[in-house]
Amino acid sequence: MGNILAKKIGMTRIYDDQGNFVPVTVVLAGPCLVTQVKTEASDGYSAVQLGFGKSRKLNKPQKGHVKGKDCRHLCEFRIKKNDDLAVGQEVTVALFNPGDLLTVSGVSIGKGFAGNIKRHHHHRGPMTHGSKSHRITGSIGAGTTPGRVFKGLAMPGRMGQDQVTLKKVKVVQVDAEKNVLLLKGALPGKKGNLLKISRTVAAKGKEKK
C-alpha cells in the first residue's frame, strides 16, 4: 500500500546535505481513511477507496458509506493485495520514505479561453506595412479543395484545467507529525488542489510496502 491523497500547500526551497539548492512542493498528505475495500470475489478487481479532507455537509447515504466519518474527497486506487487493509483503517505519510519515486496526478491551473499564440505557440503576423493580421488565427484551409475544415486543427479554445500526471517525483523529506511531504519540483494545480499520490519505486534500502 503506497497510495494517499494530498492537498497542495505551495512551493519553497531547501538545501540538501551537500548544500545543493532544491526546489520542492509542500503537500499535506492525509491522514486518509479507508472507506471501501474491493476484492476479486466481490467486484472483479482489487482496489481500495480512500477518503480525505473535511466536508461541511454530508447527506445520509454519504455518512453511511464513510461510517460516520468526515471525508470530503473519495478516490479509488488499484492495488495488488488487500489482505492487510480494512475499512476504517488510517493511512498516513509514514508509508513513505525520502528517496521514494512517486506518480502524482492533479488538475492543472485553468487559463481560460486562449488564442493560438498562447495555446499552441504559433508565430504572430507582421506588425508593419498595414498588416491587420497580428495575433489572429489566419487561414484554416483552402476554398474549393477540400472545401471544408479538417478535424484536429490547432484552434483557439479553453486552455488548462486538464488532468496531468507526473512520474518519478522524488520524495525529499517526510514530516510524519505534521502529515507533510516535500516533493522535488513543481506539481500540477494551484494551492489547495487535490493530488493523487502513488509510490512506484521505493527508496534504496527500503522495502516497498
RODO-2510 file (C-alpha; in nm, 4 decimals, decimal comma):
residues 209
     n   res          X          Y          Z
     1     m     0,0000     0,0000     0,0000
     2     g     0,1687     0,3149    -0,1212
     3     n    -0,1238     0,5396    -0,2147
     4     i    -0,2514     0,8548    -0,0488
     5     l    -0,4497     1,1721    -0,1187
     6     a    -0,2925     1,5106    -0,0554
     7     k    -0,3548     1,8846    -0,0774
     8     k    -0,1042     2,1178    -0,2414
     9     i     0,0202     2,3831     0,0018
    10     g     0,2754     2,5674    -0,2127
    11     m     0,6384     2,5754    -0,3217
    12     t     0,9559     2,6630    -0,1358
    13     r     1,3271     2,5801    -0,1429
    14     i     1,5577     2,3799     0,0781
    15     y     1,9243     2,2789     0,0786
    16     d     2,0309     1,9156     0,0916
    17     d     2,3254     1,7664     0,2827
    18     q     2,5658     1,8637     0,0033
    19     g     2,4453     2,2243     0,0049
    20     n     2,2588     2,1953    -0,3240
    21     f     1,9547     2,4159    -0,3837
    22     v     1,6416     2,2006    -0,4217
    23     p     1,3001     2,3430    -0,5227
    24     v     1,0215     2,1497    -0,3510
    25     t     0,6440     2,1451    -0,3337
    26     v     0,4885     2,1135     0,0113
    27     v     0,1826     1,8879     0,0256
    28     l    -0,0443     1,7951     0,3153
    29     a    -0,0809     1,4188     0,2681
    30     g    -0,3503     1,2502     0,4720
    31     p    -0,4387     1,1196     0,7102
    32     c    -0,6713     0,9258     0,4816
    33     l    -0,9455     0,6873     0,5838
    34     v    -1,0045     0,3537     0,4128
    35     t    -1,3725     0,3797     0,3225
    36     q    -1,4042     0,0730     0,0981
    37     v    -1,2004    -0,2328     0,0013
    38     k    -1,2801    -0,4069    -0,3271
    39     t    -1,1767    -0,7650    -0,3966
    40     e    -1,1712    -1,0013    -0,6923
    41     a    -1,4552    -1,2014    -0,5413
    42     s    -1,6947    -0,9125    -0,4810
    43     d    -1,6066    -0,6586    -0,7518
    44     g    -1,3902    -0,8400    -1,0045
    45     y    -1,0746    -0,6438    -0,9231
    46     s    -0,8678    -0,5366    -0,6234
    47     a    -0,8826    -0,1730    -0,5169
    48     v    -0,9029     0,0492    -0,2131
    49     q    -1,1056     0,3674    -0,1727
    50     l    -0,9580     0,6447     0,0410
    51     g    -1,1339     0,9430     0,1956
    52     f    -0,9579     1,2723     0,2636
    53     g    -1,0428     1,6183     0,3923
    54     k    -1,3356     1,7622     0,5808
    55     s    -1,6736     1,8397     0,4295
    56     r    -1,9181     2,0977     0,5563
    57     k    -2,2196     1,8779     0,4955
    58     l    -2,2776     1,5121     0,4117
    59     n    -2,6114     1,3557     0,3277
    60     k    -2,7287     1,0305     0,4848
    61     p    -2,6016     0,7964     0,2086
    62     q    -2,2580     0,9599     0,2233
    63     k    -2,2478     0,9380     0,6033
    64     g    -2,3390     0,5714     0,5872
    65     h    -2,0713     0,4998     0,3283
    66     v    -1,7915     0,6620     0,5292
    67     k    -1,9193     0,5096     0,8555
    68     g    -1,9961     0,8466     1,0134
    69     k    -1,6515     0,9880     0,9420
    70     d    -1,5998     1,3243     0,7729
    71     c    -1,4474     1,2812     0,4258
    72     r    -1,4741     1,5440     0,1540
    73     h    -1,2847     1,3634    -0,1226
    74     l    -1,3129     0,9965    -0,2183
    75     c    -1,0687     0,8328    -0,4577
    76     e    -1,0051     0,4748    -0,5644
    77     f    -0,6631     0,3178    -0,6184
    78     r    -0,5918    -0,0166    -0,7812
    79     i    -0,3833    -0,2460    -0,5624
    80     k    -0,2414    -0,5948    -0,5928
    81     k    -0,3021    -0,7122    -0,2370
    82     n    -0,5700    -0,6090     0,0105
    83     d    -0,5259    -0,8654     0,2874
    84     d    -0,3812    -0,6085     0,5284
    85     l    -0,6435    -0,3395     0,4618
    86     a    -0,9698    -0,2904     0,6450
    87     v    -1,2480    -0,0325     0,6388
    88     g    -1,1773     0,2362     0,8964
    89     q    -0,8010     0,1971     0,8786
    90     e    -0,5979     0,5181     0,8657
    91     v    -0,3314     0,5845     0,6012
    92     t    -0,0592     0,8375     0,6823
    93     v     0,2651     0,9692     0,5342
    94     a     0,4547     0,7180     0,7473
    95     l     0,4247     0,4865     0,4441
    96     f     0,6759     0,6992     0,2516
    97     n     1,0498     0,7494     0,2888
    98     p     1,2937     1,0061     0,1478
    99     g     1,4122     0,8847    -0,1894
   100     d     1,0865     0,7177    -0,2944
   101     l     0,9712     0,7857    -0,6502
   102     l     0,6035     0,8723    -0,6825
   103     t     0,3415     0,9192    -0,9507
   104     v     0,1427     1,2372    -0,8821
   105     s    -0,1821     1,3291    -1,0591
   106     g    -0,3814     1,6510    -1,0381
   107     v    -0,5764     1,9091    -1,2371
   108     s    -0,3642     2,1839    -1,3905
   109     i    -0,4381     2,5548    -1,3477
   110     g    -0,7100     2,6834    -1,5797
   111     k    -0,6050     2,9637    -1,8165
   112     g    -0,9463     3,0413    -1,9629
   113     f    -1,0089     3,0996    -2,3342
   114     a    -0,6774     3,1461    -2,5147
   115     g    -0,5699     3,2158    -2,8713
   116     n    -0,3333     3,0209    -3,0917
   117     i    -0,0211     3,2107    -2,9888
   118     k    -0,0648     3,1382    -2,6193
   119     r    -0,2270     2,7978    -2,6532
   120     h    -0,0219     2,6422    -2,9357
   121     h     0,2828     2,8751    -2,9536
   122     h     0,2065     2,9907    -3,3089
   123     h     0,4024     3,2806    -3,4627
   124     r     0,2360     3,6191    -3,4889
   125     g     0,1757     3,8018    -3,8148
   126     p     0,3686     4,1074    -3,9388
   127     m     0,3319     4,4193    -3,7258
   128     t     0,4056     4,6779    -4,0005
   129     h     0,3133     4,7772    -4,3583
   130     g    -0,0566     4,7966    -4,2846
   131     s    -0,0956     4,4373    -4,1761
   132     k    -0,4067     4,3696    -3,9727
   133     s    -0,3180     4,0059    -3,9002
   134     h    -0,1172     4,0363    -3,5807
   135     r    -0,2476     3,7632    -3,3492
   136     i    -0,5447     3,6219    -3,5402
   137     t    -0,5729     3,2574    -3,6385
   138     g    -0,5346     3,3076    -4,0124
   139     s    -0,6327     3,0672    -4,2890
   140     i    -0,7550     2,7244    -4,1804
   141     g    -0,7959     2,5659    -4,5250
   142     a    -0,8365     2,6156    -4,8963
   143     g    -1,1636     2,7145    -5,0629
   144     t    -1,2653     2,4710    -5,3376
   145     t    -1,0404     2,1852    -5,2305
   146     p    -1,1052     2,0385    -4,9797
   147     g    -1,3941     2,2796    -4,9315
   148     r    -1,4134     2,2130    -4,5599
   149     v    -1,2135     2,2428    -4,2395
   150     f    -1,0184     1,9353    -4,1328
   151     k    -1,0707     1,7992    -3,7843
   152     g    -0,7956     1,8329    -3,5254
   153     l    -0,6604     2,1725    -3,6287
   154     a    -0,4868     2,3810    -3,3640
   155     m    -0,7514     2,6403    -3,2860
   156     p    -0,8271     2,8887    -3,0075
   157     g    -1,0126     2,7426    -2,7117
   158     r    -1,0093     2,6612    -2,3425
   159     m    -0,6583     2,6204    -2,2058
   160     g    -0,5525     2,4400    -1,8910
   161     q    -0,7645     2,2649    -1,6279
   162     d    -0,6591     1,9252    -1,7617
   163     q    -0,5668     1,6062    -1,5818
   164     v    -0,1870     1,5984    -1,5533
   165     t     0,0218     1,3056    -1,4312
   166     l     0,3878     1,3380    -1,3328
   167     k     0,6071     1,0322    -1,2932
   168     k     0,9249     0,9749    -1,0931
   169     v     0,8590     1,2584    -0,8478
   170     k     1,1168     1,2241    -0,5716
   171     v     1,0352     1,2464    -0,2010
   172     v     1,2822     1,4852    -0,0387
   173     q     1,1556     1,4960     0,3205
   174     v     0,8787     1,3366     0,5276
   175     d     0,7267     1,5020     0,8361
   176     a     0,5056     1,2365     0,9947
   177     e     0,3984     1,4609     1,2846
   178     k     0,2540     1,7293     1,0548
   179     n     0,1488     1,4891     0,7746
   180     v     0,3659     1,6830     0,5284
   181     l     0,5626     1,5634     0,2278
   182     l     0,8278     1,7659     0,0462
   183     l     0,8347     1,6587    -0,3184
   184     k     1,1020     1,7703    -0,5617
   185     g     0,9934     2,0121    -0,8344
   186     a     0,6580     2,1620    -0,9275
   187     l     0,3257     1,9781    -0,9137
   188     p     0,0094     2,0413    -1,1175
   189     g    -0,2645     2,2720    -0,9940
   190     k    -0,2997     2,5755    -0,7735
   191     k    -0,2720     2,5971    -0,3948
   192     g    -0,5300     2,3792    -0,2269
   193     n    -0,5519     2,1454    -0,5267
   194     l    -0,6256     1,7775    -0,4626
   195     l    -0,3419     1,5416    -0,5597
   196     k    -0,3406     1,1657    -0,6028
   197     i    -0,0098     1,0117    -0,4998
   198     s     0,1095     0,6575    -0,5701
   199     r     0,4516     0,5141    -0,4980
   200     t     0,6158     0,3426    -0,7941
   201     v     0,9738     0,2867    -0,6740
   202     a     1,0795     0,2527    -0,3108
   203     a     1,3968     0,4168    -0,1839
   204     k     1,7130     0,2120    -0,1848
   205     g     1,7393     0,0002     0,1245
   206     k     1,3648     0,0313     0,1912
   207     e     1,1183    -0,2426     0,1098
   208     k     0,8144    -0,1447    -0,0912
   209     k     0,5073    -0,1717     0,1308
***
